[in-house]
Amino acid sequence: MSYATERRSNPTAWAAFWVGLLGLILMPIPLFIGFFVGGGLSIVAAILVVIALFKGLARRGKGIAPVVFAAIFVLLTWGGISVGGGIVW
């Protein structure tokens, strides 16, 4: 693969980024809606983060930045749920 045709992005990383962000945004919805919707999306995002991280490392670090942000979104969502987000708020 030549330099001009080499892909610089990691589509799995971007999927993890957007799913993780959506889970973080939907997590504060009360009455267990945010718990199930935001929490479910964050679990999917966590799986995508692991897959994208391995893909990025196999490509010598290309596309790692969205993976880092997605992991942060997942951790913030889980932290928010642990203090009552989506359940009590």
C-alpha positions in Angstrom: 0.0 0.0 0.0 1.5 3.3 -1.0 1.6 6.4 1.1 -1.0 8.1 -1.0 -3.6 5.3 -0.7 -2.9 4.5 3.0 -5.8 5.2 5.3 -5.0 7.4 8.1 -8.1 7.0 10.2 -9.4 4.1 12.3 -13.2 3.7 11.6 -13.6 1.5 14.7 -12.1 4.3 16.8 -14.5 6.8 15.4 -17.4 4.4 16.0 -16.3 4.0 19.6 -16.0 7.8 19.9 -19.5 8.6 18.7 -21.2 5.7 20.6 -19.3 6.7 23.8 -20.3 10.3 23.4 -23.9 9.4 22.8 -23.9 7.2 25.9 -22.4 10.0 28.0 -25.1 12.4 26.7 -28.0 10.1 27.3 -26.8 8.8 30.7 -28.4 11.6 32.9 -32.0 10.8 31.8 -33.8 9.8 35.0 -36.0 6.8 35.9 -33.5 4.1 34.8 -33.8 5.2 31.1 -30.3 6.7 31.2 -29.0 3.7 33.1 -30.1 1.3 30.5 -29.6 3.4 27.3 -26.4 5.3 28.3 -25.0 2.3 30.2 -25.7 0.0 27.3 -24.1 2.3 24.8 -21.1 2.7 27.1 -20.6 -1.1 27.2 -20.8 -1.2 23.4 -18.3 1.7 23.3 -16.0 -0.1 25.7 -15.9 -3.2 23.4 -15.2 -1.0 20.4 -12.4 0.8 22.3 -10.6 -2.4 22.9 -11.0 -3.5 19.3 -9.9 0.0 18.0 -7.0 0.1 20.3 -5.6 -3.2 19.0 -6.2 -2.0 15.4 -4.5 1.3 16.1 -1.5 -0.4 17.7 -1.2 -2.8 14.8 -1.1 0.2 12.5 1.7 1.8 14.6 -0.5 4.2 16.5 -2.6 5.6 13.7 -6.1 6.6 14.9 -5.4 6.3 18.6 -6.7 9.8 19.6 -10.4 9.0 19.1 -9.9 5.8 21.1 -8.5 7.8 24.1 -11.5 10.2 24.0 -13.9 7.3 23.7 -12.3 5.6 26.7 -12.7 8.8 28.7 -16.4 9.0 27.7 -16.9 5.5 28.8 -15.3 6.1 32.2 -17.3 9.3 32.7 -20.5 7.5 31.9 -19.7 4.7 34.3 -18.7 7.2 37.0 -21.9 9.1 36.5 -24.0 6.0 36.8 -22.1 5.0 39.9 -23.2 8.2 41.6 -26.8 7.9 40.6 -26.9 9.2 37.0 -29.8 7.7 35.0 -31.3 6.3 38.1 -32.0 9.1 40.6 -31.4 12.4 38.8 
